[in-house]
Amino acid sequence: MFRNHVIHTLGPWIERFEQAANRDILGLQDGLRIDLDERNLLRGDFKDQAEYYAKALGAGGTPAWMTQNEVRVEVGLNPVDTEGANALSTGSMNQGAAVGTGA
């Protein structure tokens, strides 16, 4: 129910606001764009997020489709400079701690 509200009710208003802000605030400046991120409104509970990101990192032998730093950026954390943080996992490493730790 809430997902449909975000997509069908708030979504068009968010798009209108982005367009107006880009037109009226930024004007014709090249390379700049205002883009509102409504992903926080569409997130599931913490358990669902943890399962999704664990699979995205290759937990349980599944092929990884996200790197540690990509997950960190999605959850609002800064990327880290540790070895392998920008590489896809083979699925055999335990990387769950990298999602929620650090700055």
N, C-alpha and C positions, 0 to 999 in steps of 0.2 A: 504494500500500500504506500509506504513512505517513498520507496524508490520511484513509483509512478508519479507521485507528487513532485519529486525533485526533477524528474525528466520532463514531464508534460506541463507542469505549472511554473516551477521556478526556472527551468531551462530556457524557455523563450525570453523571460525577463533578464536573465543573466546575459544572454546573447545580445539583447538590445542595449544593456548597460555597457557591455564591452565595445560594441560598435560606436555608441555615443562617446564614450571615453576616448577611444582611438581617434575619432573624428575631431572632437572638441578640445581635448587636452593635448594630444600628441600632434594633431594636424597631419602634415605630410612628411614628418621626419622619417627618413629611411632607416630601416632596421629596428625600429622600436614598435612594440605592440603591447597592449594591455590584454591579458588573458587570465580570467578568473578561474580558479581551480575548485571545482565543486566535488572533487573526489571524496573529501572528508564527509560530505553528506551521504555518500553512497556506500561507505564502508560498513562491513558487518561487525559483529562483536569481536572481541579480542581473540577468542579461540579460533574463529573462522579466519581471521587475518593471519594468525600464527601458522595455521595449516596451509594456507595459500602460499605464504612466503617460504615456508619450509620446502614445499614442492617446487616453487620457483627456483630455489637454490640447489635443488637436486637431492633432497632428502629421500631416503628409502630406495635409492637406486634409480630414481626417475631422472631423465635428462634435464639438466638445468636450463632455464631460459632467461634467467636474470643473474647478474653478478651481485656480490655483497653490496657494493656501492650503489647500484641501481635500487636495491631494496631500501638501503639507508635513506637515499634521497626521497623515495616514495613515502616513507614514514616520517619524514621531516627531520632526519638526522644528517649531519655533515658527513661527506665521504671520508674514508680513512686511507692512509698511505701504506697499509700493511701489504705484504707480499700476497698476491693472489686475489686481492679485493676487487680487481677489475677483470678477472678471468672467470669463465664459466666453470662450475664444478663438474667433476666426473660423476658425482653422486655418491662417492665413497667417503667423502670427508664430512665431519660434523661441523656445520657452519651455523647452527641455530643461534649461537651466542653473539654472532656478529651483527644480527639484526637489531637488537635492543641495547647494545652496550656502546660505550664511547660517547663522544661529543657530537 
